[in-house]
Every structure is written in C-alpha cells, then in structure tokens.
Amino acid sequence: MKARMNVRMKVSIKASAAGLALGMFFLGTSAYAEPIYIESDALTLSNGPAYTDDRVSVLASSGTILQLSLTEMLARNNNAGSAWSAYDDQGNYQQAGANYNTGYQIAVHSGYRITSIEWNLTFAGQLQQATSPLDPPGQAVNRTFEAMQLTSEGNVVGADTRFIDNLNGTGQLQFSVATPVWYPALGLELQSGVWMAAQGIPPNGILPGLPSFASLNMTDAVLTIHTVMVPVPEPSTYAMLLGGLALVGVLGRRRRG
C-alpha cells in the first residue's frame, strides 16, 4: 500500500520569553495556524493545540516505519542555524540557551502495532576556559537536558531522561522505548534544551582581559516509530469460532440432559 502523507503547516511569528532553572532561557516560540497531521500506512500522527508551534519533515514512511526530522526542535536548539554561544573577557558571567517542548498524538491503524519509538539527537559543543598565571581561571560550561515520555489513556507506559555535561566536541543521545503490547493510541511528550555559560578574566592592569567561550548546539533530531502488521481475522474465521462455541454449548446441554 502506498504511504499516505499529509503535512499541513502555516507560519506566523509570536515572541515570548520565560526564565528557566540553571539560568537557561526560553527562546520565543513561533505559532503555526494549523496542526501537524501525518498519515502513513500504519498510523496517524498529529500535535495538539498546545504544540501548534511545531514543524517536522518526513524522512521515511511505510507500513514498518515512520521517521521524522524534528525541524522546529532543531532550529530552537541551534538558534536557527546561527549557533548558541556565550563569551566574556571582562569577568562578567554570560549565559545563553534555549528550551523546547513538544508533543504528539499517535493513533494506530487497524492491523498494525507499534513496537518501539526512538529519538536520536546529535550535539556539538565547544569550551574554552580563560587561564592566567596571575588570576584565578575563568569558567566555561554547557549542558543539554532531554526527556521523553510515552502515555496511554493518561498512564505512563515509558519514560527516559538523559543529559550531557561539558561537551567539548560532538555527542549523541539515543532514546528507545519499546511497546511490547498493543496500544490503539499513544501520547508522546519530548522536552529538549541546551544551556551554556562563560566568564572570562578581567583586565588587571598588566594583562588585557582573557576570554572564556562556551557553545552547545543541536545538529540533528530524528524521531522514528517502528511498526509491524498484525494479522486481522477474516469474517469467516469469526464465523467458524462462533459456530464452534455454539456446538460446544449444545453438546454440554445434551450431556447434562
């Protein structure tokens, strides 16, 4: 069966800001007038009114897999390609970052079952700590914090939380939640954020200010839903089963008679 896909998005911009623990800053969100709606052979994925700022693109769709690039999450966590960073050479504590949460509703089509959901993230970080023979060293730190939760009828059926501290280079986080039983519908919540801070060494009359630098940015975000086809009994199978049960009932009554 040819996969059916329907992705509808409309863009409008709405700025907002809020504080976050550990000094992480929320990035202003972009609101889209229409929700995401993606239909494949095996399932239908959509986002609710609380997450209409989301954007995704379909990488693969079939009866066994739906794979999405989480383009809005990626854009928030790399400053729309401009990269998040913190820099200071005056002894002032500077910080930057972003946080982005989203969620999806997944309705499973008849004859299919979800076997697992994977969330794969890649990051690039850089740390440069100022040092001086005359002054205490500066600071350069970063952190990413990610959380995934899967629910069915309001009950948590899978959850995982990961983080990376002080990444200087590239790093990956891989989430995988197995669903060994059949669920007709699932809710998926994803939380993602990056944060960094730097404090250099101020000028001391002998040496100029010495810089500290920190950055941390998401470079890839992919969500993969694995599915399998489940045999659906034909009407004739149900008829045979009901006929067999009726026969057993008749024989049981005759024996009691």
C-alpha positions as CSV (number, residue, x, y, z in Angstrom):
1,M,0.0,0.0,0.0
2,K,1.4,3.4,-0.9
3,A,2.0,5.5,2.1
4,R,-0.3,8.5,2.5
5,M,1.2,11.6,3.9
6,N,-0.4,14.9,4.6
7,V,1.6,17.6,6.3
8,R,-0.1,21.0,6.7
9,M,1.6,23.9,8.3
10,K,1.1,27.7,8.3
11,V,3.6,30.2,9.8
12,S,3.1,33.2,12.0
13,I,5.5,34.6,14.5
14,K,4.8,35.2,18.2
15,A,7.6,36.2,20.6
16,S,7.6,35.1,24.2
17,A,10.2,34.7,27.0
18,A,10.5,33.0,30.3
19,G,13.1,32.1,32.9
20,L,14.4,28.5,33.4
21,A,16.3,26.8,36.2
22,L,20.1,26.8,35.9
23,G,19.9,30.1,34.0
24,M,18.6,28.5,30.8
25,F,16.5,30.9,28.7
26,F,13.4,30.1,26.7
27,L,13.5,31.1,23.1
28,G,10.5,32.9,21.7
29,T,8.1,30.5,20.0
30,S,6.6,30.6,16.5
31,A,2.9,29.7,16.3
32,Y,1.5,27.9,13.2
33,A,-2.1,28.2,12.4
34,E,-2.7,24.6,11.5
35,P,-1.5,21.5,13.4
36,I,0.7,18.8,12.0
37,Y,-1.2,15.9,10.5
38,I,0.8,12.9,9.1
39,E,-0.8,9.7,7.9
40,S,1.1,6.6,6.9
41,D,0.0,3.0,6.3
42,A,0.3,2.1,10.0
43,L,-0.6,5.2,12.0
44,T,-1.7,8.8,12.1
45,L,0.4,11.4,14.0
46,S,-0.7,14.8,15.0
47,N,0.1,17.5,17.5
48,G,-2.4,19.1,19.8
49,P,-3.3,22.8,20.3
50,A,-0.6,23.2,23.0
51,Y,2.1,22.4,20.4
52,T,1.0,24.2,17.2
53,D,4.4,25.9,17.0
54,D,6.0,22.6,15.9
55,R,7.3,21.7,12.5
56,V,8.6,18.3,11.2
57,S,9.6,16.8,7.9
58,V,9.0,13.2,6.8
59,L,12.2,11.2,6.1
60,A,10.6,7.8,5.6
61,S,7.0,6.4,5.7
62,S,5.8,2.8,5.2
63,G,4.0,0.0,7.0
64,T,7.0,-0.6,9.1
65,I,8.5,2.8,9.9
66,L,7.6,6.5,10.2
67,Q,10.7,8.6,10.5
68,L,10.6,12.4,11.1
69,S,13.2,15.1,11.2
70,L,12.2,17.4,14.1
71,T,13.0,20.6,12.3
72,E,11.5,23.1,14.8
73,M,13.2,21.5,17.7
74,L,16.5,21.5,15.8
75,A,16.0,25.2,14.9
76,R,15.3,26.2,18.5
77,N,18.4,24.4,19.8
78,N,20.8,25.8,17.3
79,N,19.5,29.4,17.2
80,A,18.0,28.8,13.7
81,G,21.5,27.9,12.4
82,S,23.3,30.9,13.9
83,A,24.5,28.8,16.9
84,W,24.1,29.5,20.6
85,S,27.2,30.7,22.4
86,A,28.4,32.6,25.5
87,Y,31.6,34.8,25.5
88,D,33.2,37.1,28.0
89,D,36.6,38.7,28.6
90,Q,35.7,41.2,31.3
91,G,34.9,38.9,34.2
92,N,31.2,39.1,33.7
93,Y,29.1,35.9,33.8
94,Q,27.4,35.4,30.4
95,Q,24.9,32.7,29.6
96,A,22.7,31.6,26.7
97,G,20.5,28.8,25.7
98,A,17.1,27.6,24.6
99,N,14.4,25.1,25.7
100,Y,11.8,23.5,23.5
101,N,9.0,21.1,24.4
102,T,6.6,19.4,22.0
103,G,4.1,16.5,22.0
104,Y,2.3,14.2,19.6
105,Q,-0.8,12.1,19.5
106,I,-0.4,8.7,17.7
107,A,-3.4,6.8,16.5
108,V,-2.6,3.2,15.3
109,H,-4.5,1.9,12.3
110,S,-6.3,-1.4,12.3
111,G,-4.0,-4.3,11.5
112,Y,-0.8,-2.6,12.9
113,R,1.0,-2.3,16.2
114,I,3.8,0.0,17.3
115,T,6.9,-2.0,18.5
116,S,9.2,0.8,19.6
117,I,9.8,4.6,19.4
118,E,13.3,6.0,19.0
119,W,14.5,9.6,19.5
120,N,18.1,10.3,18.3
121,L,19.9,13.6,19.0
122,T,23.3,14.9,18.0
123,F,25.1,17.8,19.6
124,A,28.2,19.9,19.0
125,G,29.9,21.8,21.9
126,Q,32.9,23.9,22.4
127,L,34.6,25.0,25.7
128,Q,37.4,27.5,26.1
129,Q,38.3,28.4,29.7
130,A,40.4,31.5,30.3
131,T,43.6,30.9,32.3
132,S,46.2,33.3,33.6
133,P,49.4,33.0,35.8
134,L,48.2,35.9,37.8
135,D,44.5,35.4,38.3
136,P,42.0,32.6,39.1
137,P,40.8,30.8,35.9
138,G,37.6,31.7,34.2
139,Q,34.6,29.5,33.6
140,A,33.2,27.7,30.6
141,V,30.4,25.2,31.0
142,N,27.5,23.7,29.0
143,R,24.7,21.2,29.4
144,T,21.9,19.6,27.4
145,F,18.9,18.0,29.1
146,E,16.4,15.8,27.2
147,A,13.3,13.9,28.4
148,M,10.9,11.6,26.6
149,Q,7.6,10.2,28.0
150,L,5.0,7.9,26.4
151,T,1.5,7.6,27.7
152,S,-1.7,5.6,27.0
153,E,-5.0,6.7,28.3
154,G,-3.3,9.0,30.7
155,N,-0.9,6.4,32.1
156,V,2.8,6.5,31.6
157,V,4.0,3.4,29.7
158,G,7.6,4.5,29.1
159,A,9.9,7.3,30.0
160,D,13.6,8.2,29.8
161,T,15.8,11.2,30.7
162,R,19.3,11.9,29.5
163,F,21.8,14.8,29.7
164,I,25.4,15.7,28.7
165,D,27.6,18.0,30.7
166,N,30.5,20.0,29.5
167,L,30.6,18.7,25.9
168,N,33.7,19.8,24.0
169,G,33.3,18.1,20.6
170,T,30.4,16.0,19.4
171,G,28.0,13.8,21.3
172,Q,24.8,11.8,20.9
173,L,21.8,10.9,22.9
174,Q,19.7,7.9,21.9
175,F,16.3,7.1,23.4
176,S,14.4,4.0,22.7
177,V,11.1,3.0,24.3
178,A,9.7,-0.5,23.5
179,T,5.9,-1.1,23.4
180,P,5.5,-4.9,23.8
181,V,1.7,-4.7,24.0
182,W,-0.8,-3.3,21.6
183,Y,-2.0,0.3,22.2
184,P,-4.7,1.8,20.0
185,A,-3.4,5.3,20.7
186,L,-0.3,6.8,22.4
187,G,0.7,10.3,23.6
188,L,4.4,11.3,23.2
189,E,6.0,14.2,25.0
190,L,9.5,15.4,24.2
191,Q,11.5,18.0,26.2
192,S,14.8,19.4,24.9
193,G,17.1,22.2,25.9
194,V,20.7,23.5,25.6
195,W,22.4,25.9,28.0
196,M,25.9,27.4,28.3
197,A,27.8,30.0,30.3
198,A,31.2,31.7,30.2
199,Q,33.1,34.0,32.5
200,G,36.5,35.4,31.4
201,I,39.3,37.0,33.3
202,P,39.0,40.8,33.5
203,P,42.0,43.2,32.7
204,N,44.2,43.5,35.7
205,G,46.4,46.4,34.7
206,I,49.1,44.1,33.5
207,L,47.3,41.7,31.2
208,P,44.3,42.5,29.0
209,G,41.0,40.7,29.5
210,L,41.3,37.0,28.7
211,P,38.3,35.3,27.1
212,S,36.2,32.3,28.1
213,F,33.9,30.8,25.5
214,A,31.1,28.1,25.6
215,S,28.7,26.8,23.0
216,L,26.3,23.9,22.7
217,N,24.0,23.3,19.7
218,M,21.8,20.5,18.4
219,T,22.9,19.4,15.0
220,D,20.3,16.6,14.3
221,A,17.0,15.4,15.8
222,V,15.2,12.4,14.4
223,L,12.1,10.6,15.7
224,T,11.5,7.0,14.4
225,I,8.3,5.0,15.1
226,H,8.6,1.3,14.3
227,T,5.5,-0.7,13.5
228,V,4.5,-4.2,12.4
229,M,1.5,-5.7,10.7
230,V,-0.8,-7.7,13.0
231,P,-2.9,-10.4,11.3
232,V,-6.6,-9.4,11.4
233,P,-9.0,-12.5,11.4
234,E,-11.3,-12.7,8.3
235,P,-15.1,-12.7,8.9
236,S,-15.1,-16.4,8.1
237,T,-12.7,-17.1,10.9
238,Y,-15.1,-15.3,13.4
239,A,-18.0,-17.4,12.0
240,M,-16.1,-20.6,12.5
241,L,-15.2,-19.6,16.0
242,L,-18.8,-18.7,16.9
243,G,-20.0,-21.9,15.3
244,G,-17.6,-24.0,17.4
245,L,-18.6,-22.2,20.6
246,A,-22.3,-22.9,19.8
247,L,-21.6,-26.6,19.1
248,V,-19.7,-26.9,22.5
249,G,-22.7,-25.3,24.2
250,V,-25.2,-27.7,22.6
251,L,-23.1,-30.8,23.4
252,G,-22.8,-29.5,27.0
253,R,-26.6,-29.2,27.4
254,R,-27.1,-32.7,25.9
255,R,-24.7,-34.2,28.4
256,R,-26.4,-32.5,31.3
257,G,-29.8,-33.7,29.9
